[in-house]
């Protein structure tokens, strides 16, 4: 059986942490902008670091597993 957790967790985090979709850190005028649909190089870097930290914690430390079938 294949473990589908990396696929589901990675997809969910990618959607939720896309810069400008739900929030953007750092924002254009403030520290956090919500729903701006804009992005910058700094926000892409920060969101990538947050993504890496969360996926590492969920897959390696917590060991989230999803088995289908």
Secondary structure, DSSP 4 states (H G I P E B T S, - for coil): --B-HHHHHHHHHHHHTSTTTSEEES-SSSSEEES-----HHHHHHHHHHHHHHHHIIIIIS----B--
